[in-house]
């Protein structure tokens, strides 16, 4: 039996937290079988990640402290969408802010939901090529180091557990496919 969105009725919704990045809701939902359950949901404006890829196969990444996991992670540059901002514009802004670069070409590789079990965060991954320097600085609450490494070394770091961030795993894997000329549903999107 297939279920549709309309088979799930939101009976009540209460916002219990309104933060800078997320809003948290408690929702009472009637399931297709008539039971009522309470689900927590996190509303997020969406985000982008970029794989800045040089002609020689090197990528620019950032190493930064992530408080939620109490660790320093190696990641692709990324950032939250501002209200009304298009994902590709966010990618261009964040590329300058986080690694001081602009791209001649910005191509959408994929979009996905980060963790749909509790959040509506929609994530867009771009590969950025034709890199040149651009003015920019990280947000005031960010402290990060820019790291340059070969794309293949990044993939080896995924395999051995040194890169554990989902967007980075997805981005680097798709960037390798892009570099090899393999195409996917988003190939050719961007400017």
C-alpha positions in Angstrom: 0.0 0.0 0.0 1.3 3.4 -0.9 0.8 6.4 1.3 0.4 10.0 0.1 1.2 13.3 1.9 -2.5 13.8 2.2 -2.8 10.6 4.2 -1.0 12.4 7.1 -2.9 15.2 8.7 -1.2 17.8 10.9 -3.7 18.4 13.8 -1.7 20.8 15.8 1.7 22.6 15.5 3.5 24.5 18.2 6.8 26.4 17.7 8.9 25.7 20.8 12.2 27.4 19.8 13.1 30.2 17.5 16.8 30.4 16.9 19.2 32.2 14.6 19.6 29.1 12.4 16.7 26.8 13.1 13.1 26.8 14.4 11.8 23.8 16.3 8.2 22.6 16.3 6.1 20.0 18.0 3.5 18.6 15.6 0.6 16.3 16.4 0.0 14.2 13.2 -2.8 11.8 12.4 -1.4 8.7 10.6 -3.2 6.9 7.8 -4.3 4.2 10.3 -6.0 6.8 12.5 -3.4 6.9 15.3 -2.1 10.3 16.4 1.6 10.8 17.1 3.8 13.7 18.2 6.7 14.5 16.0 9.5 17.1 16.5 10.6 19.0 13.4 13.3 21.4 12.7 12.7 24.2 10.1 15.9 25.4 8.4 16.2 27.9 5.5 18.4 25.6 3.4 22.1 25.6 2.7 24.7 25.1 0.0 28.1 23.4 -0.3 30.7 24.0 -2.9 33.6 21.9 -4.2 36.1 24.5 -5.4 38.0 22.4 -8.0 41.2 23.6 -9.6 42.3 22.4 -13.1 45.0 20.3 -11.5 42.5 18.3 -9.4 43.1 20.1 -6.2 40.2 21.1 -4.1 39.8 23.9 -1.4 38.3 22.8 1.9 37.9 24.3 5.3 38.9 23.0 8.7 36.7 24.3 11.4 35.3 23.6 14.9 31.8 22.3 14.9 30.3 22.8 18.3 27.4 20.3 17.9 29.8 17.4 17.6 32.6 19.0 19.7 35.2 18.4 17.1 37.2 20.1 14.3 36.1 18.8 10.9 37.5 19.0 7.4 34.7 20.1 5.1 33.8 21.6 1.8 32.9 25.3 2.1 29.3 25.8 2.9 26.7 28.2 4.2 23.1 28.9 5.0 20.7 30.5 2.5 19.7 34.0 3.4 16.0 34.8 3.2 15.0 35.1 -0.5 18.5 34.1 -1.7 18.8 31.7 -4.7 21.1 28.8 -3.9 23.5 29.6 -6.7 23.9 33.2 -5.4 24.5 31.8 -1.9 27.2 29.5 -3.4 29.0 32.4 -5.0 28.8 34.5 -1.8 30.0 31.7 0.5 32.8 30.8 -1.9 34.2 34.3 -1.5 33.5 34.5 2.2 35.0 31.2 3.2 37.9 30.6 0.7 38.4 34.0 -1.0 37.5 32.7 -4.4 35.1 33.3 -7.3 34.3 30.8 -10.0 34.0 31.2 -13.8 31.6 28.2 -13.7 29.3 27.0 -10.9 27.4 23.8 -11.7 24.8 22.2 -9.5 25.7 18.6 -8.8 22.9 17.5 -6.5 20.2 18.6 -4.0 19.0 16.6 -1.1 17.5 16.6 2.3 20.2 16.4 5.0 18.2 14.5 7.6 14.4 14.3 6.7 13.6 12.3 9.8 13.5 15.5 11.8 14.5 18.5 9.6 13.3 20.1 6.3 16.8 21.4 5.5 17.4 21.2 1.8 21.0 21.2 0.7 22.5 22.1 -2.7 25.9 20.9 -3.8 27.9 22.8 -6.5 31.2 22.3 -8.2 33.0 25.5 -8.8 35.7 25.7 -11.5 37.8 28.4 -13.2 38.8 29.8 -9.8 40.3 33.2 -9.2 40.8 35.3 -6.1 37.8 37.4 -4.8 37.5 39.6 -1.7 35.6 38.0 1.2 35.8 37.2 4.8 34.2 34.5 7.0 31.2 35.4 9.1 32.0 36.9 12.6 31.1 33.6 14.3 33.4 31.5 12.1 37.0 30.6 12.6 38.4 28.4 9.9 41.5 27.4 8.0 41.6 26.9 4.3 43.1 23.5 3.2 44.1 22.6 -0.3 44.4 18.9 -1.2 44.1 16.6 -4.2 40.6 15.4 -4.9 41.7 11.8 -4.8 43.4 12.4 -1.4 40.0 13.7 -0.1 38.3 10.6 -1.3 40.9 8.5 0.5 40.2 10.6 3.7 36.6 9.6 3.3 37.5 6.0 3.1 39.7 6.1 6.2 37.3 8.2 8.3 39.2 11.5 8.4 36.4 13.2 6.5 33.1 12.4 8.3 30.9 15.3 7.2 28.0 14.2 5.0 27.9 17.2 2.6 31.7 16.8 2.1 31.4 13.1 1.4 28.6 13.7 -1.1 30.3 16.7 -2.7 33.7 15.2 -3.2 32.2 12.0 -4.5 30.1 13.9 -7.0 33.0 16.2 -7.9 35.0 13.1 -8.9 32.2 11.9 -11.1 31.9 15.4 -12.6 35.7 15.5 -13.3 35.4 12.1 -15.1 32.6 13.5 -17.3 30.0 11.3 -15.7 26.6 13.0 -15.7 23.6 13.0 -13.3 20.2 14.6 -13.1 21.6 18.1 -12.3 24.4 18.2 -14.9 24.5 21.4 -16.9 22.6 23.4 -14.2 24.3 26.6 -13.1 26.2 29.4 -14.6 
